[in-house]
């Protein structure tokens, strides 16, 4: 999954969202070790301090945990992962509804268009 970062929001917030998406998509599975800070920073083309800030926030949220000499791991709390997945989905849905509204579609028209597009 590409690290599509842009200047409209803080980079560390975008890093948090990207890593959350990787976790809910199963790229990083519950209990799995994630790559080291420097490796992730190089992959995302960001400063390691920025990546460290994002990972520290994910730890504070409980999505990641550290083991002193072994690195960082994804939580094994699948209910938490499901909750984050639903929150990310809600954000995407709200953005879609807002964009469709800007095009002049109400919610029912948007749903009809989704169903029609899926059939094609």
Secondary structure as UniProt FT lines:
FT   TURN            7..8
FT   HELIX           11..24
FT   TURN            25..26
FT   TURN            30..31
FT   HELIX           37..44
FT   HELIX           48..61
FT   STRAND          64..67
FT   TURN            68..70
FT   STRAND          71..74
FT   HELIX           78..102
FT   TURN            103..104
FT   HELIX           107..119
//
